[in-house]
Amino acid sequence: MPAASRRLRQQRGITQEQLAEAAEIELRTMQSIEGGRQSVSLGTLVRLANALDVSPKVLLRGAELTEIKRGRPRKRPAGT
């Protein structure tokens, strides 16, 4: 999501501040999203998509999901 929003924003020639204002989110939130330091709620995703005039799925395209490790963690030997 961070790369998609940044790419679309730059293609449209708008600043983070302009996009944040159009999406009605804080500039710091926009900076954190594009920097990959903050997750995006569904509501924020929709507001960003509307501000960029794209479908929300466009912002999610190419997003990688981390692998989920299933099962219980292994026990460590005593004394470590």
ABEGO torsion letter per residue (X at the ends): XAAAAAAAAAAAGBBAAAAAAAAGBBAAAAAAAAAGABBBBAAAAAAAAAAAGBBAAAAABGBBBBBBBBEBBBBBBBGX
